[in-house]
Amino acid sequence: MHTIPDFMTAQHRHCDDSFIAAESAVSAKKWPEADSQWTIFTTDLEIHLQQEETILFPAFEQATGMTMGPTQVMRAEHAQMRQLVAEMTQQLSVQNKEQFLGFSETLMILMQQHNMKEEQMLYPMTQAHLPDADAVLQQVKAYS
């Protein structure tokens, strides 16, 4: 994974996998497994969002001068994701399968649409416009 799009897309797939594992455990009412998988997902998701918000997006904005463009949209969607994650965490804590899965469907759609925008537009633009894309990628990789 030698480019920003490759690395960040791989993180999306990893988060997708842990999300699906948590959702499957909730569906089967395997609550300890659901808690464990949900913790993995939420931790990895938050790290990913912070990598974007603290390193990648500011670098893109500095290189392009676009502060009110795609990164603003991505940050707004991150806030929506965090709100849904908080709702789902609450539902998981009371073992409410139906509510959790209802929010889960909404979050999955939001993440799929969000990831597609990043993978098809923002990440390639970032790679192309950053004069120091490799150094920025190393900063992203080091963040955890």
trRosetta pair geometry for C-beta under 8 A, 3 or more apart (Angstrom, degrees):
i j d omega theta_ij theta_ji phi_ij phi_ji
1 6 4.3 -171 -143 123 75 111
1 7 4.3 112 159 -79 125 72
1 10 5.7 -71 -98 -2 143 147
2 6 6.5 33 41 48 47 148
2 137 7.9 74 -179 135 36 166
3 6 4.6 94 57 7 84 104
3 7 6.9 -162 86 -4 42 88
3 127 5.4 21 -173 -121 106 140
3 133 7.4 -2 -145 147 69 130
3 137 7.2 -131 -168 -90 21 151
4 7 6.1 -61 -143 41 28 106
4 8 5.9 14 168 -8 67 116
4 56 7.1 132 -154 -128 126 116
4 123 5.4 -165 120 -163 97 88
4 126 5.4 -93 111 99 159 115
4 127 4.6 -161 39 -74 111 91
4 130 7.7 90 -29 26 148 140
4 133 5.9 -99 -25 -170 117 105
4 136 7.0 -3 -83 97 122 110
4 137 5.3 -131 -77 -86 73 104
4 140 7.4 96 -124 15 86 158
5 8 6.3 -65 -136 45 23 101
5 9 5.8 23 166 -19 64 115
5 119 6.6 96 -154 -148 94 62
5 123 3.9 121 -96 135 74 123
5 124 5.5 26 -69 -68 136 64
5 126 8.0 155 -55 58 76 100
5 127 5.8 -55 -18 -30 96 140
6 9 6.1 -62 -145 38 20 108
6 10 6.4 22 157 -20 60 108
7 10 5.8 -57 -153 33 28 111
7 11 6.8 29 150 -19 63 103
7 137 6.1 131 14 -153 154 107
7 140 6.8 120 118 102 142 132
7 141 6.8 -80 -158 -74 148 96
8 11 5.5 -48 -154 32 38 115
8 12 6.8 45 146 -23 64 97
8 48 7.8 116 -147 -155 78 101
8 51 8.0 -167 -109 108 96 130
8 52 7.7 84 -134 -80 128 100
8 56 7.5 67 -86 -102 139 161
8 118 6.8 -108 135 149 131 123
8 119 7.6 -163 102 -92 101 72
8 123 5.3 -156 60 -108 137 133
8 140 7.6 -48 -72 165 93 154
9 12 5.4 -45 -154 28 39 116
9 13 6.7 38 149 -17 66 100
9 115 7.9 103 -126 -174 67 103
9 119 5.2 80 -99 -117 105 111
9 123 7.0 -145 -45 59 91 177
10 13 5.7 -51 -151 35 36 111
10 14 6.5 39 149 -21 66 104
11 14 5.5 -52 -147 35 35 114
11 15 6.4 34 155 -16 67 104
11 44 7.6 -171 -165 171 88 103
11 48 5.0 155 156 -112 132 120
11 51 7.9 -100 -142 51 174 150
12 15 5.9 -58 -150 39 30 108
12 16 6.2 35 151 -23 65 106
12 48 7.7 129 -73 -160 53 153
12 111 8.0 158 -154 172 95 101
12 115 4.7 112 -147 -137 141 127
12 118 7.6 167 -69 78 137 130
12 119 6.9 -67 7 -62 162 119
13 16 5.4 -51 -147 34 32 116
13 17 6.4 35 154 -23 64 103
14 17 5.8 -53 -152 31 30 112
14 18 6.7 20 155 -10 64 105
14 44 6.3 -117 121 175 109 148
15 18 6.0 -59 -147 41 33 103
15 19 6.1 37 153 -23 67 109
15 41 6.4 93 -156 -147 70 75
15 44 5.4 -166 -94 113 82 116
15 45 5.3 98 -137 -82 127 79
15 48 6.2 -58 -56 -7 138 158
15 111 7.6 -139 117 -162 121 140
16 19 5.6 -58 -148 36 28 114
16 20 6.3 28 156 -19 65 106
16 111 7.4 166 -91 133 83 136
17 20 5.9 -55 -149 36 29 110
17 21 6.5 30 152 -20 63 106
18 21 5.4 -49 -146 35 36 115
18 22 6.5 37 154 -19 65 102
18 37 6.0 -179 -171 -171 76 81
18 40 4.7 -128 -153 110 136 109
18 41 4.0 -178 121 -79 109 79
18 44 6.1 105 35 35 156 142
19 22 5.9 -56 -152 36 30 109
19 23 6.2 29 152 -17 65 109
19 41 4.9 112 -75 -133 60 137
19 45 8.0 72 -67 -61 107 125
19 107 7.7 -145 -155 118 133 120
19 108 7.2 154 144 -94 137 86
19 111 7.4 -155 -68 43 175 172
20 23 5.6 -55 -144 40 31 113
20 24 6.2 34 156 -21 65 106
21 24 5.8 -54 -147 35 28 112
21 25 6.5 28 154 -19 62 106
21 37 4.3 -143 113 -145 101 138
21 40 7.8 -5 75 67 131 132
21 41 7.7 -175 58 -53 94 114
22 25 5.8 -56 -150 36 31 111
22 26 6.5 30 153 -17 65 104
22 34 5.7 84 -159 -152 69 64
22 37 3.7 -170 -77 113 72 109
22 38 4.3 108 -137 -71 136 66
22 40 7.7 -167 -57 54 111 93
22 41 5.3 -72 -17 -8 141 142
23 26 5.8 -54 -149 36 31 110
23 27 6.4 36 151 -23 64 105
23 101 7.1 100 -153 -112 90 78
23 104 5.2 124 -114 -161 112 145
23 108 7.9 24 -74 -64 157 125
24 27 5.5 -51 -149 33 32 116
24 28 6.4 17 156 -6 65 109
25 28 6.0 -64 -147 47 30 102
25 30 4.4 -90 -159 70 81 102
25 31 7.7 144 152 -83 102 14
25 33 4.1 -146 -135 106 134 102
25 34 3.7 -172 113 -73 115 71
25 36 8.0 -154 -136 51 176 86
25 37 5.4 150 6 23 142 139
26 29 7.2 27 -175 -80 35 36
26 30 7.8 -89 -59 48 20 66
26 31 7.9 59 -109 -99 57 54
26 34 4.6 98 -65 -125 68 136
26 92 6.9 -86 -99 -109 122 92
26 97 5.7 158 167 -128 89 75
26 100 5.2 -116 -170 110 152 143
26 101 6.4 -176 115 -62 126 88
26 104 7.5 -175 64 -56 149 150
27 97 7.2 110 -107 -159 30 112
27 101 6.7 86 -83 -91 79 129
29 95 7.6 58 -144 -169 85 108
29 97 6.2 -47 -84 -78 86 134
30 33 4.1 0 130 38 114 120
30 34 5.9 143 87 -28 67 89
31 34 5.3 -52 -138 36 32 116
31 35 6.3 37 161 -22 66 101
31 95 5.6 -31 -106 -108 130 112
32 35 5.7 -50 -150 32 31 113
32 36 6.5 30 153 -17 63 107
33 36 5.6 -56 -148 38 33 112
33 37 6.1 26 157 -13 68 109
34 37 6.0 -58 -141 43 27 105
34 38 5.9 29 159 -21 65 112
34 92 6.2 -159 137 -146 116 112
35 38 5.8 -59 -143 38 24 111
35 39 6.4 27 157 -21 62 106
35 92 6.7 146 -91 160 66 121
36 39 5.9 -56 -153 32 27 111
36 40 6.7 27 151 -17 62 104
37 40 5.6 -51 -151 35 36 113
37 41 6.3 35 152 -18 67 106
38 41 5.6 -53 -146 39 33 112
38 42 6.0 25 160 -14 68 109
38 88 7.6 -157 -143 130 125 109
38 89 7.1 149 161 -104 131 72
38 92 5.7 49 -80 -135 174 171
39 42 6.1 -56 -137 41 27 103
39 43 6.1 27 162 -18 63 111
40 43 6.1 -63 -148 38 23 109
40 44 6.2 14 161 -11 63 114
41 44 6.1 -66 -146 42 24 104
41 45 5.9 23 160 -20 65 112
42 45 5.7 -52 -139 38 29 113
42 46 6.2 29 161 -19 63 107
42 85 5.8 130 -118 -170 102 127
42 89 6.9 50 -87 -79 155 116
43 46 6.1 -59 -149 36 25 107
43 47 6.5 25 154 -17 62 107
44 47 5.8 -53 -148 36 32 112
44 48 6.3 34 154 -20 65 107
45 48 5.6 -58 -150 37 31 113
45 49 6.3 28 155 -17 67 106
45 81 7.3 -139 173 150 130 129
45 85 7.0 -171 93 -94 150 149
46 49 5.7 -52 -144 38 32 110
46 50 6.2 31 157 -17 65 108
47 50 5.8 -60 -149 40 28 109
47 51 6.4 36 152 -26 65 103
47 143 7.2 159 -172 124 89 91
47 144 5.8 13 -147 -132 133 62
48 51 5.7 -50 -150 29 30 114
48 52 6.8 26 153 -14 62 104
49 52 5.8 -57 -155 37 33 110
49 53 6.0 19 155 -11 69 114
49 78 5.0 128 -147 -144 120 121
49 81 7.4 -165 -86 80 139 135
49 82 7.5 138 172 -63 176 104
50 53 5.7 -59 -133 46 33 104
50 54 5.5 5 175 2 71 117
50 143 6.9 -152 110 156 100 130
51 54 6.9 -65 -127 48 15 91
51 55 5.6 -37 -171 36 56 118
51 56 6.2 46 138 -11 74 111
51 140 4.9 74 -171 -149 116 85
51 143 5.0 156 -102 81 86 138
52 55 7.3 -69 -108 55 8 76
52 56 4.7 -47 -132 51 50 123
52 57 5.5 59 161 -27 72 101
52 74 6.8 -107 156 144 138 134
52 78 7.5 -167 80 -79 131 140
53 56 7.9 16 -12 49 19 84
53 57 5.7 -5 -119 24 32 132
53 75 6.5 98 -110 -108 103 95
53 78 6.8 -155 -62 106 122 178
54 57 7.9 62 9 41 16 95
54 58 7.0 -19 179 0 26 124
54 143 7.2 158 77 -135 121 152
55 58 6.7 -85 -160 41 11 101
55 59 6.4 4 161 -15 57 116
55 136 6.5 148 162 -166 101 84
55 139 5.1 -178 -146 118 136 116
55 140 5.2 -176 100 -81 148 74
55 143 6.2 -139 -24 -34 142 151
56 59 5.9 -64 -150 37 26 110
56 60 6.3 24 156 -18 65 108
56 126 6.3 0 -172 -149 96 157
56 136 6.8 105 -105 165 59 117
56 140 6.0 42 -58 -89 100 125
57 60 5.6 -54 -146 37 33 112
57 61 6.2 31 157 -19 67 107
57 71 4.2 124 -151 -145 107 127
57 74 6.9 -157 -96 77 126 132
57 75 7.1 81 -140 -58 168 103
58 61 5.6 -55 -143 39 32 111
58 62 6.2 33 158 -20 66 106
59 62 5.9 -54 -146 37 29 110
59 63 6.3 23 157 -15 64 111
59 126 7.2 71 95 -156 104 106
59 130 5.8 21 151 -110 114 125
59 132 8.0 -108 -157 72 125 94
59 136 4.8 89 -150 -123 172 138
60 63 5.9 -62 -147 40 27 107
60 64 6.0 -8 167 9 66 116
60 66 7.4 -47 140 64 90 98
60 71 6.0 160 83 -61 127 130
60 122 7.3 -11 -125 -169 165 90
60 125 7.1 64 -144 110 119 98
60 126 4.7 -63 -90 -108 112 94
60 129 6.8 76 -140 77 69 127
60 130 7.1 -66 -89 -63 56 103
61 64 6.5 -72 -133 52 22 89
61 65 7.3 57 179 -117 56 5
61 66 6.2 -116 -124 75 62 55
61 67 4.9 61 -151 -91 122 72
61 71 5.8 -74 -61 28 104 159
62 65 7.9 23 -168 -66 18 44
63 126 7.9 113 51 -142 142 59
63 129 4.7 131 128 137 129 101
63 130 5.1 -107 -68 -95 163 57
63 131 6.9 180 -124 -3 116 78
64 69 7.7 -63 113 36 135 146
64 125 7.6 14 -69 158 148 111
64 129 5.3 5 -66 171 98 157
66 69 3.8 -14 171 9 119 133
66 70 7.2 39 130 21 133 78
66 71 7.2 134 113 12 92 104
67 71 7.1 -56 -146 64 40 121
67 72 7.0 76 150 -52 52 108
68 72 5.4 4 -151 -21 38 150
69 72 6.4 128 58 16 23 101
69 73 7.5 -51 145 -1 41 101
70 73 5.6 -56 -153 37 41 112
70 74 6.2 40 152 -21 72 105
70 117 7.3 -174 -154 160 111 113
70 121 6.5 -156 -123 123 153 122
70 122 5.1 -169 139 -91 142 104
70 125 7.5 108 35 55 155 152
71 74 5.4 -51 -144 37 37 114
71 75 6.3 41 155 -22 67 102
71 122 7.4 123 -73 -136 66 128
72 75 5.8 -51 -149 34 30 111
72 76 6.6 32 152 -19 62 105
73 76 5.8 -56 -153 35 32 112
73 77 6.5 28 151 -15 65 106
73 117 7.5 -89 112 152 127 157
74 77 5.7 -57 -149 39 33 110
74 78 6.4 41 149 -26 66 101
74 114 7.1 108 -131 -158 73 98
74 117 7.3 -161 -85 104 91 125
74 118 6.7 85 -114 -80 127 101
74 122 6.6 45 -59 -82 141 166
75 78 5.4 -47 -149 29 34 117
75 79 6.7 38 151 -20 63 99
76 79 5.7 -50 -156 30 35 113
76 80 6.8 36 146 -18 64 102
77 80 5.4 -48 -150 34 40 114
77 81 6.4 44 150 -21 67 101
77 110 6.7 174 -163 -180 99 102
77 114 4.8 165 152 -107 147 121
78 81 5.6 -53 -150 35 33 113
78 82 6.4 35 152 -20 66 104
79 82 5.7 -51 -147 35 32 112
79 83 6.5 34 153 -20 63 104
80 83 5.8 -55 -152 34 32 112
80 84 6.5 29 153 -15 65 106
80 110 6.1 -137 116 -157 122 149
81 84 5.8 -58 -150 39 33 109
81 85 6.2 35 152 -21 67 106
81 107 6.6 91 -135 -142 72 92
81 110 6.2 -174 -83 120 82 132
81 111 6.7 86 -112 -77 121 84
81 114 7.3 -36 -56 -18 127 169
82 85 5.5 -52 -145 36 32 114
82 86 6.4 35 154 -21 64 103
83 86 5.7 -52 -151 33 31 112
83 87 6.6 31 151 -17 63 104
84 87 5.6 -53 -150 36 35 113
84 88 6.2 32 153 -17 67 108
84 103 5.5 164 -164 -177 89 104
84 106 6.1 -150 -126 100 136 110
84 107 4.4 168 136 -82 144 102
84 110 7.0 160 -5 35 159 151
85 88 5.7 -57 -145 40 30 110
85 89 6.2 37 154 -25 65 104
85 107 7.1 103 -64 -119 64 142
86 89 5.7 -49 -145 32 30 114
86 90 6.6 33 153 -19 61 103
87 90 5.8 -57 -157 34 31 113
87 91 6.5 26 150 -15 66 107
87 103 5.1 -169 106 -119 117 153
88 91 5.5 -54 -146 39 36 110
88 92 6.1 39 153 -21 68 104
88 100 5.6 83 -148 -140 79 74
88 103 4.7 -156 -75 102 90 138
88 104 6.5 99 -116 -67 130 71
88 107 6.8 -29 -40 -27 143 149
89 92 5.7 -52 -146 36 30 112
89 93 6.4 36 152 -26 62 104
90 93 5.7 -53 -151 28 30 114
90 94 7.1 3 158 4 62 105
91 94 6.4 -71 -152 49 32 92
91 96 4.4 -91 -162 64 84 108
91 99 4.3 -148 -128 100 134 110
91 100 4.1 -177 117 -69 127 77
91 103 6.5 168 9 16 150 135
92 95 7.1 26 -171 -83 37 38
92 96 7.7 -91 -61 41 21 71
92 100 5.6 88 -66 -106 70 133
96 99 4.2 8 129 33 122 114
96 100 5.8 145 90 -23 72 90
97 100 5.9 -64 -147 38 24 111
97 101 6.1 14 163 -12 65 112
98 101 6.1 -61 -146 40 25 105
98 102 6.3 30 154 -24 62 107
99 102 5.5 -52 -148 32 32 116
99 103 6.5 26 157 -10 65 104
100 103 6.2 -63 -155 41 28 104
100 104 6.0 38 146 -32 65 110
101 104 4.9 -46 -141 30 36 125
101 105 6.7 44 159 -25 64 94
102 105 6.2 -49 -159 24 29 108
102 106 7.2 22 147 -9 59 105
103 106 5.6 -59 -156 40 40 112
103 107 6.1 37 150 -19 73 108
104 107 5.8 -56 -144 39 30 109
104 108 6.2 32 157 -23 65 107
105 108 5.8 -53 -147 33 28 112
105 109 6.6 26 156 -16 62 105
106 109 6.1 -58 -153 36 30 108
106 110 6.3 27 153 -16 65 110
107 110 5.6 -58 -146 40 32 112
107 111 6.0 31 157 -19 68 107
108 111 5.9 -55 -143 38 28 108
108 112 6.3 29 157 -21 63 107
109 112 5.9 -55 -147 35 29 111
109 113 6.4 22 158 -12 64 108
110 113 6.1 -61 -149 40 27 106
110 114 5.9 27 156 -19 65 115
111 114 5.5 -58 -140 42 29 113
111 115 5.8 29 162 -20 67 109
112 115 6.0 -54 -141 37 24 108
112 116 6.4 28 157 -22 60 107
113 116 5.8 -55 -151 32 29 113
113 117 6.8 28 153 -17 62 104
114 117 6.0 -59 -157 33 31 109
114 118 6.5 22 152 -12 66 108
115 118 5.7 -57 -147 40 35 109
115 119 5.7 25 160 -14 71 113
116 119 6.0 -58 -135 43 26 105
116 120 5.7 2 171 1 65 118
117 120 6.6 -65 -130 49 18 94
117 121 5.5 -35 -174 34 59 119
117 122 6.4 46 136 -10 77 107
118 121 7.1 -76 -117 57 11 76
118 122 4.6 -46 -133 49 54 119
118 123 5.5 61 161 -27 74 99
119 122 8.0 15 -12 47 19 82
119 123 5.8 -3 -118 23 32 131
120 124 7.3 -29 173 5 25 123
121 124 6.8 -90 -162 42 13 100
121 125 6.1 4 163 -13 60 118
122 125 5.7 -62 -145 40 27 111
122 126 6.1 30 158 -23 66 107
123 126 5.6 -52 -144 34 31 113
123 127 6.4 32 157 -19 64 104
124 127 5.6 -52 -146 36 33 112
124 128 6.2 28 157 -16 66 110
125 128 5.8 -61 -146 42 29 109
125 129 5.9 8 164 -6 68 118
126 129 6.4 -68 -135 45 23 97
126 130 5.9 17 172 -21 65 115
126 133 7.2 126 137 -121 75 104
126 136 7.9 -125 165 108 109 151
127 130 6.8 -57 -134 30 17 103
127 133 5.2 69 -142 -143 54 149
130 133 4.1 122 82 -74 115 75
130 136 5.6 -59 -180 6 157 146
132 135 4.2 -27 166 37 106 119
132 136 5.9 115 107 -24 83 91
133 136 5.6 -57 -146 39 33 111
133 137 6.2 36 154 -22 67 105
134 137 5.6 -52 -149 34 31 113
134 138 6.6 33 152 -20 63 102
135 138 5.6 -50 -152 33 34 113
135 139 6.7 37 149 -19 63 101
136 139 5.6 -51 -154 33 36 114
136 140 6.5 39 148 -20 66 102
137 140 5.5 -51 -149 34 35 114
137 141 6.3 35 153 -19 67 105
138 141 5.6 -52 -145 37 33 112
138 142 6.2 30 155 -19 65 109
139 142 5.8 -59 -146 38 29 109
139 143 6.5 37 153 -33 63 104
140 143 5.8 -53 -154 21 31 115
